[in-house]
């Protein structure tokens, strides 16, 4: 259980945001130990019901009068997810409302090796449902009267091999698709920046999924990935420097720079694939 004084001060209000029983945990960079001066305070609230957006805004303003810039979103009927966000003591607080049954379903599907990516405006490459496993593993429990979060935590203690196989198969295939594609090569000749950059991002994000699965480490989400990936035991040599070079091959972007980017990306794909093959032999 956490004893964060700011969260403790907010607890009466947090419990009232939902109509019934709620499980509460701290997540995000503060739970992962990677918070910096720009980090939000992410609070997860798991429940079966939640109050309406106007009701939540009123509650925050009434119970935390020092809170500023209160905004709410989501939690439509049927309730799946939503948010209650505000500034408190100079810290951006983001309360993530999650339907408990929906989290249970995503957790079980991920353990069974199912991979689901949903479009979301706040997730650059879409939201992967299996990210919930990393969230659960790292979150710090605040209130868990029925032991729900603790049970989830026990479930994700060991990386599921079924999910690992699914991730390696799907995303190694996706990463290997583009480097020798004639569409990519012709786009380089045209200096088609939008198209080529999309290909680079798509391929790198596929490789990221592969490398986390290869190391039996849960994919933690899109932020601060280079630093996290440098801690992986199985990774291509000089990974972070090579990613930086691929993403920013030079100030003057022309055909030669894009070709160098493509070659560097292809080398990274080949080396990652060899790691996968060696691991499976």
KARA-V713273 format. One record per pair of residues at least 6 apart in sequence whose C-alpha atoms are under 7 Angstrom apart, sorted by the first residue. I is the first residue (numbers start at 1). J is the second residue. If there is no record, write none. Layout:
i=I j=J
i=I j=J
//
This chain:
i=1 j=140
i=1 j=141
i=1 j=142
i=2 j=140
i=2 j=141
i=2 j=142
i=13 j=59
i=13 j=60
i=13 j=63
i=15 j=22
i=17 j=50
i=17 j=51
i=17 j=56
i=18 j=47
i=18 j=49
i=18 j=50
i=18 j=51
i=19 j=49
i=19 j=50
i=19 j=51
i=20 j=49
i=21 j=47
i=22 j=45
i=22 j=46
i=22 j=47
i=23 j=45
i=23 j=46
i=23 j=47
i=23 j=143
i=23 j=144
i=24 j=44
i=24 j=45
i=24 j=46
i=24 j=141
i=24 j=142
i=24 j=143
i=24 j=144
i=25 j=43
i=25 j=44
i=25 j=45
i=25 j=139
i=25 j=140
i=25 j=141
i=25 j=142
i=25 j=143
i=26 j=42
i=26 j=43
i=26 j=44
i=26 j=139
i=26 j=140
i=26 j=141
i=26 j=142
i=27 j=42
i=27 j=43
i=27 j=44
i=27 j=135
i=27 j=138
i=27 j=139
i=27 j=140
i=28 j=42
i=29 j=35
i=29 j=39
i=30 j=41
i=31 j=138
i=31 j=139
i=31 j=140
i=32 j=138
i=40 j=91
i=40 j=92
i=40 j=93
i=40 j=94
i=41 j=92
i=41 j=93
i=41 j=94
i=42 j=93
i=42 j=94
i=42 j=95
i=43 j=94
i=43 j=95
i=43 j=96
i=44 j=95
i=44 j=96
i=44 j=97
i=45 j=95
i=45 j=96
i=45 j=97
i=45 j=98
i=46 j=97
i=46 j=98
i=46 j=99
i=46 j=100
i=47 j=98
i=47 j=99
i=47 j=100
i=48 j=99
i=48 j=100
i=49 j=79
i=50 j=75
i=53 j=72
i=53 j=73
i=57 j=70
i=57 j=71
i=57 j=72
i=61 j=67
i=66 j=88
i=67 j=86
i=67 j=87
i=67 j=88
i=68 j=86
i=68 j=87
i=68 j=88
i=69 j=86
i=69 j=87
i=70 j=85
i=70 j=86
i=71 j=84
i=71 j=85
i=71 j=86
i=72 j=83
i=72 j=84
i=72 j=85
i=73 j=82
i=73 j=83
i=73 j=84
i=74 j=81
i=74 j=82
i=74 j=83
i=75 j=81
i=75 j=82
i=79 j=99
i=80 j=98
i=80 j=99
i=80 j=102
i=81 j=97
i=81 j=98
i=81 j=99
i=82 j=96
i=82 j=97
i=82 j=98
i=83 j=94
i=83 j=95
i=83 j=96
i=83 j=97
i=84 j=94
i=84 j=95
i=84 j=96
i=85 j=93
i=85 j=94
i=85 j=95
i=86 j=92
i=86 j=93
i=86 j=94
i=87 j=93
i=106 j=129
i=107 j=132
i=107 j=133
i=110 j=130
i=110 j=163
i=111 j=160
i=111 j=162
i=111 j=163
i=112 j=162
i=112 j=163
i=113 j=162
i=113 j=163
i=113 j=166
i=114 j=163
i=115 j=129
i=115 j=130
i=116 j=128
i=116 j=129
i=117 j=126
i=117 j=127
i=117 j=128
i=117 j=129
i=118 j=126
i=118 j=127
i=118 j=128
i=119 j=126
i=119 j=127
i=120 j=126
i=120 j=127
i=131 j=219
i=131 j=220
i=131 j=221
i=133 j=156
i=133 j=218
i=134 j=218
i=134 j=219
i=134 j=220
i=136 j=152
i=136 j=153
i=137 j=153
i=137 j=156
i=159 j=216
i=164 j=213
i=167 j=209
i=167 j=210
i=167 j=213
i=168 j=210
i=168 j=213
i=171 j=206
i=171 j=207
i=171 j=209
i=171 j=210
i=172 j=206
i=172 j=207
i=172 j=210
i=172 j=273
i=174 j=203
i=174 j=206
i=175 j=203
i=175 j=206
i=175 j=207
i=175 j=269
i=176 j=269
i=178 j=184
i=178 j=199
i=179 j=262
i=179 j=266
i=184 j=196
i=187 j=196
i=188 j=196
i=188 j=255
i=188 j=258
i=188 j=259
i=189 j=255
i=191 j=254
i=191 j=255
i=209 j=219
i=211 j=235
i=212 j=218
i=212 j=219
i=214 j=276
i=215 j=232
i=215 j=233
i=215 j=234
i=226 j=240
i=230 j=240
i=236 j=268
i=236 j=271
i=236 j=272
i=246 j=261
i=246 j=264
i=246 j=265
i=249 j=257
i=249 j=261
i=250 j=257
//
